[in-house]
Protein backbone atom coordinates (compact mmCIF):
# COMPACT_ATOMS: atom_id res chain seq x y z
CA UNK A 1 0.00 0.00 0.00
CA UNK A 2 1.04 3.58 -0.43
CA UNK A 3 0.86 4.65 3.21
CA UNK A 4 3.20 4.57 5.05
CA UNK A 5 6.33 3.85 2.98
CA UNK A 6 8.45 0.88 4.08
CA UNK A 7 11.90 1.31 5.53
CA UNK A 8 14.17 3.10 5.05
CA UNK A 9 12.11 5.92 6.63
CA UNK A 10 13.79 8.71 4.71
CA UNK A 11 13.77 12.10 6.34
CA UNK A 12 11.67 14.89 4.85
CA UNK A 13 13.09 16.20 1.58
CA UNK A 14 14.83 19.53 1.92
CA UNK A 15 12.72 22.36 0.61
CA UNK A 16 15.08 25.34 0.83
CA UNK A 17 13.47 28.78 0.82
CA UNK A 18 13.75 30.68 -2.42
CA UNK A 19 15.68 33.92 -1.99
CA UNK A 20 14.31 36.70 -4.15
CA UNK A 21 16.12 39.86 -5.10
CA UNK A 22 14.99 42.90 -3.18
CA UNK A 23 13.59 40.97 -0.22
CA UNK A 24 14.55 42.64 3.09
CA UNK A 25 17.17 40.79 5.08
CA UNK A 26 14.95 40.33 8.12
CA UNK A 27 12.24 38.78 5.93
CA UNK A 28 14.70 36.25 4.50
CA UNK A 29 15.90 35.45 8.02
CA UNK A 30 12.28 34.72 8.98
CA UNK A 31 11.82 32.31 6.06
CA UNK A 32 14.97 30.51 7.12
CA UNK A 33 14.08 30.25 10.80
CA UNK A 34 10.65 28.85 9.90
CA UNK A 35 12.33 26.15 7.82
CA UNK A 36 14.30 25.09 10.89
CA UNK A 37 11.21 23.53 12.41
CA UNK A 38 11.34 20.63 9.98
CA UNK A 39 14.98 20.64 9.02
CA UNK A 40 16.19 21.77 12.44
CA UNK A 41 19.81 22.23 11.45
CA UNK A 42 22.08 24.96 10.23
CA UNK A 43 19.68 25.72 7.40
CA UNK A 44 19.19 29.04 9.18
CA UNK A 45 22.46 30.12 7.61
CA UNK A 46 20.64 30.45 4.29
CA UNK A 47 19.67 33.90 5.44
CA UNK A 48 21.26 36.74 3.49
CA UNK A 49 20.38 39.68 5.75
CA UNK A 50 20.74 43.29 4.76
CA UNK A 51 22.79 43.55 7.96
CA UNK A 52 25.86 43.18 5.75
CA UNK A 53 25.73 46.86 4.92
CA UNK A 54 24.90 48.14 8.39
CA UNK A 55 27.85 49.35 10.44
CA UNK A 56 26.21 50.24 13.72
CA UNK A 57 26.43 47.54 16.37
CA UNK A 58 23.55 46.51 18.61
CA UNK A 59 22.82 48.67 21.62
CA UNK A 60 22.73 47.36 25.10
CA UNK A 61 19.90 44.88 25.58
CA UNK A 62 17.11 46.22 27.76
CA UNK A 63 16.42 44.53 31.08
CA UNK A 64 12.84 43.78 30.05
CA UNK A 65 14.04 41.95 26.96
CA UNK A 66 16.47 39.86 28.99
CA UNK A 67 13.69 38.97 31.41
CA UNK A 68 11.51 37.85 28.49
CA UNK A 69 13.95 35.07 27.67
CA UNK A 70 14.35 33.71 31.21
CA UNK A 71 12.69 30.43 32.24
CA UNK A 72 9.39 30.80 34.11
CA UNK A 73 8.88 29.46 37.65
CA UNK A 74 8.04 25.72 37.80
CA UNK A 75 4.50 24.98 36.62
CA UNK A 76 1.92 23.55 39.02
CA UNK A 77 -0.33 20.63 38.02
CA UNK A 78 -3.10 22.80 36.61
CA UNK A 79 -0.62 24.80 34.54
CA UNK A 80 0.89 21.60 33.19
CA UNK A 81 -2.55 20.45 32.07
CA UNK A 82 -3.13 23.77 30.32
CA UNK A 83 0.27 23.45 28.62
CA UNK A 84 -0.73 20.02 27.30
CA UNK A 85 -4.03 21.41 26.00
CA UNK A 86 -2.09 24.24 24.35
CA UNK A 87 0.08 21.70 22.53
CA UNK A 88 -2.94 19.66 21.44
CA UNK A 89 -4.70 22.77 20.10
CA UNK A 90 -1.56 23.87 18.28
CA UNK A 91 -1.30 20.43 16.66
CA UNK A 92 -4.89 20.78 15.49
CA UNK A 93 -4.24 24.27 14.08
CA UNK A 94 -1.10 23.04 12.28
CA UNK A 95 -2.97 20.16 10.64
CA UNK A 96 -5.77 22.53 9.57
CA UNK A 97 -3.20 25.10 8.35
CA UNK A 98 -4.72 27.85 10.49
CA UNK A 99 -1.85 30.25 9.92
CA UNK A 100 -3.09 33.14 12.06
CA UNK A 101 -3.70 30.86 15.05
CA UNK A 102 -0.25 29.30 14.56
CA UNK A 103 1.42 32.71 14.47
CA UNK A 104 -0.37 33.78 17.63
CA UNK A 105 1.16 30.84 19.54
CA UNK A 106 4.68 32.32 19.50
CA UNK A 107 6.21 34.86 21.90
CA UNK A 108 8.24 36.71 19.28
CA UNK A 109 9.96 39.06 21.70
CA UNK A 110 11.26 36.21 23.86
CA UNK A 111 12.24 34.15 20.82
CA UNK A 112 14.12 37.11 19.35
CA UNK A 113 15.96 37.74 22.60
CA UNK A 114 17.14 34.14 22.63
CA UNK A 115 18.39 34.59 19.05
CA UNK A 116 20.28 37.80 19.82
CA UNK A 117 21.60 36.88 23.27
CA UNK A 118 25.38 37.11 23.54
CA UNK A 119 25.89 38.56 20.07
CA UNK A 120 26.73 41.98 18.64
CA UNK A 121 24.31 42.98 15.91
CA UNK A 122 23.10 46.16 14.20
CA UNK A 123 20.63 48.17 16.24
CA UNK A 124 17.72 47.67 13.83
CA UNK A 125 18.23 43.93 13.44
CA UNK A 126 16.22 42.90 16.48
CA UNK A 127 13.10 44.85 15.58
CA UNK A 128 13.37 43.81 11.95
CA UNK A 129 13.56 40.18 13.00
CA UNK A 130 10.45 40.49 15.18
CA UNK A 131 8.52 42.38 12.50
CA UNK A 132 9.44 39.84 9.87
CA UNK A 133 8.20 36.91 11.96
CA UNK A 134 4.93 38.66 12.79
CA UNK A 135 4.23 39.65 9.19
CA UNK A 136 4.86 36.17 7.80
CA UNK A 137 1.64 34.13 7.50
CA UNK A 138 1.95 31.40 10.08
CA UNK A 139 4.95 33.17 11.60
CA UNK A 140 7.70 31.01 12.98
CA UNK A 141 5.55 27.87 12.64
CA UNK A 142 4.63 28.36 8.98
CA UNK A 143 6.81 25.50 7.74
CA UNK A 144 4.83 23.05 9.87
CA UNK A 145 1.49 23.85 8.22
CA UNK A 146 -0.26 20.71 7.03
CA UNK A 147 1.94 18.35 9.05
CA UNK A 148 0.47 15.82 11.44
CA UNK A 149 1.65 16.59 14.96
CA UNK A 150 1.13 14.73 18.21
CA UNK A 151 2.25 15.63 21.71
CA UNK A 152 4.21 12.84 23.35
CA UNK A 153 5.19 14.21 26.76
CA UNK A 154 5.63 17.18 29.06
CA UNK A 155 9.09 17.65 30.60
CA UNK A 156 11.79 20.27 31.32
CA UNK A 157 14.58 21.35 28.97
CA UNK A 158 17.17 23.83 30.25
CA UNK A 159 14.75 25.12 32.86
CA UNK A 160 11.85 25.66 30.46
CA UNK A 161 8.61 23.69 30.28
CA UNK A 162 9.00 21.59 27.15
CA UNK A 163 6.43 19.73 25.06
CA UNK A 164 7.83 16.93 22.91
CA UNK A 165 6.01 16.77 19.58
CA UNK A 166 6.15 14.15 16.85
CA UNK A 167 6.00 15.73 13.39
CA UNK A 168 4.96 13.77 10.30
CA UNK A 169 5.49 16.16 7.37
CA UNK A 170 3.34 15.86 4.26
CA UNK A 171 6.42 14.82 2.26
CA UNK A 172 7.02 11.76 4.43
CA UNK A 173 9.51 10.87 7.15
CA UNK A 174 9.40 11.79 10.81
CA UNK A 175 10.94 14.35 13.10
CA UNK A 176 10.73 15.25 16.78
CA UNK A 177 10.86 18.70 18.32
CA UNK A 178 10.56 20.19 21.79
CA UNK A 179 8.44 23.31 22.07
CA UNK A 180 9.82 25.49 24.87
CA UNK A 181 6.90 27.45 26.32
CA UNK A 182 6.09 30.15 28.87
CA UNK A 183 2.75 30.99 30.52
CA UNK A 184 0.81 33.78 28.83
CA UNK A 185 -2.33 34.56 30.79
CA UNK A 186 -4.49 31.44 30.76
CA UNK A 187 -2.56 29.89 27.90
CA UNK A 188 1.06 29.51 26.75
CA UNK A 189 3.37 30.72 24.02
CA UNK A 190 6.37 29.17 22.31
CA UNK A 191 9.73 30.84 22.97
CA UNK A 192 12.02 28.41 21.11
CA UNK A 193 12.23 24.97 19.50
CA UNK A 194 14.72 22.17 20.05
CA UNK A 195 15.11 19.70 17.18
CA UNK A 196 16.16 16.14 17.96
CA UNK A 197 17.39 15.49 14.42
CA UNK A 198 20.54 17.60 14.79
CA UNK A 199 20.25 18.33 18.51
CA UNK A 200 19.98 22.12 18.18
CA UNK A 201 17.81 25.09 19.09
CA UNK A 202 16.21 27.17 16.35
CA UNK A 203 17.45 30.30 18.12
CA UNK A 204 21.06 29.09 18.09
CA UNK A 205 20.94 28.27 14.40
CA UNK A 206 19.35 31.61 13.56
CA UNK A 207 22.05 33.44 15.54
CA UNK A 208 24.75 31.56 13.62
CA UNK A 209 23.07 32.60 10.39
CA UNK A 210 23.34 36.28 11.23
CA UNK A 211 26.88 35.98 12.56
CA UNK A 212 27.90 34.37 9.29
CA UNK A 213 26.37 37.14 7.23
CA UNK A 214 28.04 39.97 9.11
CA UNK A 215 31.23 41.38 7.63
CA UNK A 216 33.81 40.34 10.20
CA UNK A 217 37.39 39.29 10.37
CA UNK A 218 37.71 35.63 9.32
CA UNK A 219 39.31 34.60 12.62
CA UNK A 220 36.52 36.20 14.66
CA UNK A 221 33.91 34.64 12.42
CA UNK A 222 35.51 31.19 12.75
CA UNK A 223 35.55 31.53 16.51
CA UNK A 224 31.91 32.61 16.67
CA UNK A 225 30.88 29.58 14.61
CA UNK A 226 33.09 27.17 16.50
CA UNK A 227 35.27 26.48 13.44
CA UNK A 228 38.98 25.84 13.83
CA UNK A 229 41.27 26.90 11.01
CA UNK A 230 38.78 28.93 9.03
CA UNK A 231 40.42 31.54 6.78
CA UNK A 232 38.72 34.15 4.62
CA UNK A 233 38.57 31.87 1.60
CA UNK A 234 36.95 29.00 3.49
CA UNK A 235 34.45 31.38 5.12
CA UNK A 236 33.52 32.71 1.68
CA UNK A 237 33.06 29.15 0.44
CA UNK A 238 30.86 28.36 3.43
CA UNK A 239 28.77 31.45 2.81
CA UNK A 240 28.45 30.46 -0.84
CA UNK A 241 27.18 27.02 0.21
CA UNK A 242 24.27 28.61 2.00
CA UNK A 243 23.50 30.90 -0.92
CA UNK A 244 23.43 27.84 -3.18
CA UNK A 245 21.11 26.09 -0.74
CA UNK A 246 18.85 29.13 -0.77
CA UNK A 247 18.66 28.90 -4.56
CA UNK A 248 17.85 25.21 -4.41
CA UNK A 249 21.13 24.25 -6.13
CA UNK A 250 21.85 21.24 -3.96
CA UNK A 251 24.48 19.69 -6.23
CA UNK A 252 26.53 22.88 -6.01
CA UNK A 253 26.19 22.78 -2.23
CA UNK A 254 27.81 19.36 -2.19
CA UNK A 255 30.50 20.39 -4.70
CA UNK A 256 31.37 23.49 -2.69
CA UNK A 257 31.58 21.45 0.50
CA UNK A 258 34.23 19.23 -1.10
CA UNK A 259 36.41 22.33 -1.68
CA UNK A 260 36.51 23.20 2.03
CA UNK A 261 39.54 22.41 4.20
CA UNK A 262 39.08 19.28 6.32
CA UNK A 263 38.86 21.30 9.54
CA UNK A 264 35.98 23.37 8.16
CA UNK A 265 34.26 20.29 6.70
CA UNK A 266 34.03 18.90 10.22
CA UNK A 267 32.44 22.07 11.58
CA UNK A 268 28.76 21.79 12.43
CA UNK A 269 27.49 24.51 10.03
CA UNK A 270 29.28 23.06 6.98
CA UNK A 271 28.64 19.42 7.82
CA UNK A 272 24.92 19.79 8.47
CA UNK A 273 24.36 21.91 5.35
CA UNK A 274 26.06 19.22 3.25
CA UNK A 275 24.09 16.48 4.98
CA UNK A 276 20.82 18.28 4.28
CA UNK A 277 21.66 18.59 0.61
CA UNK A 278 22.54 14.90 0.41
CA UNK A 279 19.25 13.93 2.05
CA UNK A 280 17.50 15.26 -1.03
CA UNK A 281 20.06 13.83 -3.47
CA UNK A 282 20.38 10.37 -1.93
CA UNK A 283 18.17 8.63 -4.52
CA UNK A 284 20.61 9.54 -7.30
CA UNK A 285 23.23 6.76 -7.65
CA UNK A 286 26.19 9.15 -7.66
CA UNK A 287 25.15 10.58 -4.28
CA UNK A 288 23.75 7.53 -2.46
CA UNK A 289 27.13 6.24 -1.27
CA UNK A 290 28.30 9.76 -0.42
CA UNK A 291 25.20 10.15 1.73
CA UNK A 292 25.88 6.84 3.47
CA UNK A 293 29.50 7.84 4.16
CA UNK A 294 28.42 11.18 5.63
CA UNK A 295 25.95 9.39 7.89
CA UNK A 296 28.73 7.07 9.06
CA UNK A 297 30.84 9.96 10.33
CA UNK A 298 27.89 11.99 11.68
CA UNK A 299 28.26 10.76 15.29
CA UNK A 300 31.90 11.94 15.36
CA UNK A 301 30.94 15.41 14.10
CA UNK A 302 27.56 15.99 15.76
CA UNK A 303 28.05 13.91 18.89
CA UNK A 304 26.44 10.51 19.38
CA UNK A 305 23.04 11.20 20.86
CA UNK A 306 19.37 10.77 19.96
CA UNK A 307 19.76 13.23 17.09
CA UNK A 308 22.29 11.11 15.25
CA UNK A 309 20.45 7.91 16.17
CA UNK A 310 17.45 9.25 14.28
CA UNK A 311 19.67 10.01 11.30
CA UNK A 312 21.40 6.64 11.48
CA UNK A 313 18.16 4.76 10.92
CA UNK A 314 18.68 5.70 7.28
CA UNK A 315 22.27 4.43 7.28
CA UNK A 316 21.54 1.04 8.81
CA UNK A 317 18.53 0.61 6.52
CA UNK A 318 20.70 1.30 3.48
CA UNK A 319 23.23 -1.24 4.78
CA UNK A 320 20.40 -3.70 5.60
CA UNK A 321 21.70 -3.88 9.16
CA UNK A 322 18.33 -4.24 10.86
CA UNK A 323 19.86 -4.88 14.26
CA UNK A 324 21.48 -1.46 13.92
CA UNK A 325 18.11 0.02 12.96
CA UNK A 326 16.48 -1.48 16.05
CA UNK A 327 19.25 -0.18 18.34
CA UNK A 328 18.82 3.34 16.93
CA UNK A 329 15.06 3.24 17.39
CA UNK A 330 15.46 2.13 21.01
CA UNK A 331 17.79 5.05 21.66
CA UNK A 332 15.35 7.51 20.13
CA UNK A 333 12.54 6.04 22.25
CA UNK A 334 14.63 6.73 25.36
CA UNK A 335 15.13 10.33 24.25
CA UNK A 336 11.62 11.31 23.12
CA UNK A 337 9.46 8.95 25.18
CA UNK A 338 7.03 6.22 24.17
CA UNK A 339 5.80 6.73 20.61
CA UNK A 340 3.66 4.46 18.46
CA UNK A 341 5.30 5.65 15.26
CA UNK A 342 8.73 4.52 16.45
CA UNK A 343 7.33 1.10 17.33
CA UNK A 344 5.83 1.06 13.85
CA UNK A 345 9.29 1.69 12.36
CA UNK A 346 10.70 -1.04 14.60
CA UNK A 347 8.07 -3.44 13.32
CA UNK A 348 8.79 -2.56 9.70
CA UNK A 349 12.49 -3.18 10.30
CA UNK A 350 11.64 -6.59 11.77
CA UNK A 351 9.55 -7.35 8.67
CA UNK A 352 12.55 -6.48 6.49
CA UNK A 353 14.64 -8.90 8.54
CA UNK A 354 12.00 -11.65 8.27
CA UNK A 355 11.38 -11.58 12.02
CA UNK A 356 7.58 -11.65 12.10
CA UNK A 357 7.42 -12.50 15.81
CA UNK A 358 9.25 -9.29 16.74
CA UNK A 359 7.19 -7.35 14.20
CA UNK A 360 4.00 -8.58 15.90
CA UNK A 361 5.35 -7.44 19.30
CA UNK A 362 6.13 -3.99 17.90
CA UNK A 363 2.66 -3.80 16.36
CA UNK A 364 1.05 -4.67 19.69
CA UNK A 365 3.13 -2.02 21.50
CA UNK A 366 2.19 0.62 18.93
CA UNK A 367 -1.54 -0.23 19.05
CA UNK A 368 -1.50 -0.03 22.85
CA UNK A 369 -0.21 3.55 22.69
CA UNK A 370 -2.04 4.87 19.63
CA UNK A 371 -4.49 2.36 18.11
CA UNK A 372 -5.76 4.83 15.52
CA UNK A 373 -2.35 5.64 14.02
CA UNK A 374 -2.99 5.33 10.28
CA UNK A 375 0.60 4.28 9.58
CA UNK A 376 -0.02 0.99 11.40
CA UNK A 377 -2.14 -0.44 8.59
CA UNK A 378 0.87 -1.51 6.54
CA UNK A 379 2.52 -3.17 9.52
CA UNK A 380 -0.71 -4.96 10.42
CA UNK A 381 -1.11 -6.27 6.87
CA UNK A 382 2.50 -7.38 6.54
CA UNK A 383 2.55 -9.13 9.92
CA UNK A 384 -0.52 -11.11 8.92
CA UNK A 385 0.81 -11.86 5.45
CA UNK A 386 4.17 -12.95 6.84
CA UNK A 387 2.48 -15.32 9.28
CA UNK A 388 0.31 -16.83 6.54
CA UNK A 389 -2.89 -15.37 7.98
CA UNK A 390 -4.42 -14.61 4.58
CA UNK A 391 -7.97 -14.40 5.91
CA UNK A 392 -6.67 -11.82 8.40
CA UNK A 393 -5.12 -9.81 5.56
CA UNK A 394 -8.49 -9.64 3.80
CA UNK A 395 -10.24 -8.68 7.04
CA UNK A 396 -7.79 -5.82 7.62
CA UNK A 397 -8.02 -4.62 4.01
CA UNK A 398 -11.79 -4.42 4.26
CA UNK A 399 -11.71 -2.80 7.68
CA UNK A 400 -9.34 -0.10 6.51
CA UNK A 401 -11.32 0.56 3.33
CA UNK A 402 -14.54 0.91 5.31
CA UNK A 403 -12.98 3.11 8.00
CA UNK A 404 -11.25 5.50 5.60
CA UNK A 405 -13.27 5.30 2.39
CA UNK A 406 -10.04 4.51 0.54
CA UNK A 407 -10.25 2.43 -2.63
CA UNK A 408 -7.73 -0.38 -2.23
CA UNK A 409 -6.74 -2.44 -5.26
CA UNK A 410 -4.54 -5.55 -5.66
CA UNK A 411 -1.95 -3.45 -7.48
CA UNK A 412 -1.25 -1.59 -4.23
CA UNK A 413 0.12 -4.74 -2.62
CA UNK A 414 3.46 -4.59 -4.38
CA UNK A 415 5.79 -5.69 -1.58
CA UNK A 416 7.39 -9.17 -1.91
CA UNK A 417 5.79 -10.25 1.35
CA UNK A 418 2.40 -10.42 -0.39
CA UNK A 419 3.48 -12.92 -3.09
CA UNK A 420 2.17 -15.97 -1.22
CA UNK A 421 -1.05 -14.14 -0.38
CA UNK A 422 -1.63 -13.33 -4.05
CA UNK A 423 -1.60 -17.07 -4.86
CA UNK A 424 -4.23 -17.88 -2.23
CA UNK A 425 -8.00 -18.38 -2.66
CA UNK A 426 -8.53 -15.60 -0.09
CA UNK A 427 -6.82 -13.15 -2.42
CA UNK A 428 -8.87 -14.27 -5.45
CA UNK A 429 -12.11 -13.80 -3.56
CA UNK A 430 -11.09 -10.36 -2.26
CA UNK A 431 -9.72 -9.20 -5.64
CA UNK A 432 -13.01 -10.01 -7.36
CA UNK A 433 -14.93 -8.06 -4.70
CA UNK A 434 -12.99 -4.84 -5.25
CA UNK A 435 -13.12 -4.77 -9.06
Secondary structure by P-SEA (a helix, b strand, c coil): ccccccccccccccccccccccccaaaaaaaaaaacccccccccccccccccccccccccccaaaaaaacccccccaaaaaaaaaaaaaaaaaaaacaaaaaaaccaaaaaaaaaacccccccaaaaaaaaaaaacccccccccccbbbbbcccccccccbbbbbbbbcccbbbbbbbbbbbbcccbbbbcccccccccccaaaaaaaaaaaaccccaaaaaaaaccccccaaaaaaaaaaaaaaaacaaaaaaaaaaaccccccccaaaaaaaaaaaaaaccccccaaaaaaaaaaccccccccaaaaaaaaaaaaaacaaaaaaaaaaaaaaaccccaaaaaaaaaaaaaacaaaaaaaaaaaaaacccccccaaaaaaaaaaaacaaaaaaaaaaaaaaacccccccccccccccccccccaaaaaaaaaac
